[in-house]
Each structure stands twice: as C-alpha cells, then as structure tokens.
C-alpha cells in the first residue's frame, strides 16, 4: 500500500544520511522502525490499577453530600490554596 507522510526536511536529510551509511533505503529504515513500534505495542501489558484500601471508616460525614470541588478545597485548606 502506498501512503503519504509529511516529514520535516531536516529530519529527512538526517534519515537519508543514516540510510546511506547503512547501505539501505529510507523506506527500509521506516518499515523497520514502524515494525518495532507495532511489536512493542503487542508486547506491552495493559495498565492495571492495583486494588488498595486504607484502614478507616470511609468518607467523613461532613463530605457525605459534598462535590469534588468542595472536597478538593478542604484538602487544600492548610496549604494556602
């Protein structure tokens, strides 16, 4: 498949230089690097949030019906925010 990609002139110049030194083509370099990126994505484990809990009795009664903004404001009270 053919596609068009815009590459800054300065980057293309550097890539052409690398390709020449390695006796290969710009296309081959691009295919190799894109293949590596695709392979890394396959191997990457999805992020999992670990379960964690704290000892206590849950939300303090004064925050039972509070909005997130009110909770954030209360958390920042002693910090001069």
BALOBA-1460 file (C-alpha; in Angstrom, 3 decimals):
// residues 81
<rec num="1" residu="x" x="0.000" y="0.000" z="0.000"/>
<rec num="2" residu="x" x="1.207" y="3.494" z="-0.698"/>
<rec num="3" residu="x" x="0.682" y="6.384" z="1.643"/>
<rec num="4" residu="x" x="1.938" y="9.924" z="2.001"/>
<rec num="5" residu="x" x="3.640" y="11.171" z="5.134"/>
<rec num="6" residu="x" x="4.954" y="14.657" z="5.705"/>
<rec num="7" residu="x" x="8.432" y="14.679" z="7.229"/>
<rec num="8" residu="x" x="10.381" y="17.837" z="8.046"/>
<rec num="9" residu="x" x="13.199" y="18.445" z="5.586"/>
<rec num="10" residu="x" x="15.795" y="18.443" z="8.363"/>
<rec num="11" residu="x" x="14.674" y="15.001" z="9.581"/>
<rec num="12" residu="x" x="14.548" y="13.542" z="6.085"/>
<rec num="13" residu="x" x="18.074" y="14.789" z="5.431"/>
<rec num="14" residu="x" x="19.316" y="13.038" z="8.589"/>
<rec num="15" residu="x" x="17.470" y="9.817" z="7.743"/>
<rec num="16" residu="x" x="18.896" y="9.806" z="4.214"/>
<rec num="17" residu="x" x="22.363" y="10.163" z="5.711"/>
<rec num="18" residu="x" x="21.770" y="7.233" z="8.078"/>
<rec num="19" residu="x" x="20.387" y="5.121" z="5.233"/>
<rec num="20" residu="x" x="23.430" y="5.835" z="3.062"/>
<rec num="21" residu="x" x="25.838" y="4.921" z="5.858"/>
<rec num="22" residu="x" x="23.977" y="1.648" z="6.415"/>
<rec num="23" residu="x" x="23.741" y="0.892" z="2.690"/>
<rec num="24" residu="x" x="19.966" y="0.740" z="2.811"/>
<rec num="25" residu="x" x="16.988" y="2.868" z="1.821"/>
<rec num="26" residu="x" x="14.869" y="5.375" z="3.688"/>
<rec num="27" residu="x" x="11.898" y="3.120" z="3.040"/>
<rec num="28" residu="x" x="13.646" y="0.144" z="4.658"/>
<rec num="29" residu="x" x="14.531" y="2.214" z="7.736"/>
<rec num="30" residu="x" x="10.960" y="3.446" z="8.082"/>
<rec num="31" residu="x" x="9.494" y="-0.059" z="7.691"/>
<rec num="32" residu="x" x="11.922" y="-1.484" z="10.254"/>
<rec num="33" residu="x" x="11.200" y="1.192" z="12.860"/>
<rec num="34" residu="x" x="7.434" y="1.123" z="12.358"/>
<rec num="35" residu="x" x="7.540" y="-2.661" z="12.699"/>
<rec num="36" residu="x" x="9.344" y="-2.313" z="16.022"/>
<rec num="37" residu="x" x="6.779" y="0.173" z="17.286"/>
<rec num="38" residu="x" x="3.940" y="-2.166" z="16.307"/>
<rec num="39" residu="x" x="5.664" y="-5.123" z="18.000"/>
<rec num="40" residu="x" x="6.212" y="-3.132" z="21.201"/>
<rec num="41" residu="x" x="2.514" y="-2.301" z="21.343"/>
<rec num="42" residu="x" x="1.647" y="-6.003" z="21.077"/>
<rec num="43" residu="x" x="4.015" y="-6.967" z="23.900"/>
<rec num="44" residu="x" x="3.079" y="-4.127" z="26.215"/>
<rec num="45" residu="x" x="0.938" y="-5.240" z="29.116"/>
<rec num="46" residu="x" x="-2.205" y="-3.202" z="29.638"/>
<rec num="47" residu="x" x="-2.169" y="-0.949" z="32.665"/>
<rec num="48" residu="x" x="-3.954" y="-2.437" z="35.651"/>
<rec num="49" residu="x" x="-4.801" y="-0.369" z="38.668"/>
<rec num="50" residu="x" x="-3.961" y="-2.422" z="41.709"/>
<rec num="51" residu="x" x="-6.529" y="-2.790" z="44.415"/>
<rec num="52" residu="x" x="-5.707" y="-0.829" z="47.515"/>
<rec num="53" residu="x" x="-7.644" y="0.103" z="50.592"/>
<rec num="54" residu="x" x="-6.961" y="2.077" z="53.729"/>
<rec num="55" residu="x" x="-7.983" y="1.421" z="57.261"/>
<rec num="56" residu="x" x="-10.654" y="3.744" z="58.406"/>
<rec num="57" residu="x" x="-14.345" y="4.363" z="58.367"/>
<rec num="58" residu="x" x="-14.662" y="5.738" z="54.860"/>
<rec num="59" residu="x" x="-15.736" y="9.222" z="53.907"/>
<rec num="60" residu="x" x="-16.051" y="11.674" z="56.769"/>
<rec num="61" residu="x" x="-19.674" y="12.615" z="57.475"/>
<rec num="62" residu="x" x="-19.115" y="16.293" z="56.547"/>
<rec num="63" residu="x" x="-18.263" y="15.223" z="52.999"/>
<rec num="64" residu="x" x="-21.240" y="12.906" z="52.525"/>
<rec num="65" residu="x" x="-23.031" y="15.185" z="50.060"/>
<rec num="66" residu="x" x="-20.035" y="17.298" z="49.045"/>
<rec num="67" residu="x" x="-18.956" y="17.912" z="45.468"/>
<rec num="68" residu="x" x="-15.437" y="17.115" z="44.262"/>
<rec num="69" residu="x" x="-14.676" y="20.827" z="44.291"/>
<rec num="70" residu="x" x="-15.632" y="21.066" z="47.981"/>
<rec num="71" residu="x" x="-13.505" y="18.026" z="48.825"/>
<rec num="72" residu="x" x="-10.523" y="19.444" z="46.888"/>
<rec num="73" residu="x" x="-10.914" y="22.814" z="48.582"/>
<rec num="74" residu="x" x="-10.970" y="21.155" z="52.021"/>
<rec num="75" residu="x" x="-7.863" y="19.127" z="51.175"/>
<rec num="76" residu="x" x="-6.019" y="22.321" z="50.229"/>
<rec num="77" residu="x" x="-7.174" y="24.444" z="53.200"/>
<rec num="78" residu="x" x="-3.912" y="24.105" z="55.117"/>
<rec num="79" residu="x" x="-1.756" y="24.652" z="52.042"/>
<rec num="80" residu="x" x="-2.774" y="28.224" z="51.391"/>
<rec num="81" residu="x" x="-4.561" y="27.336" z="48.139"/>
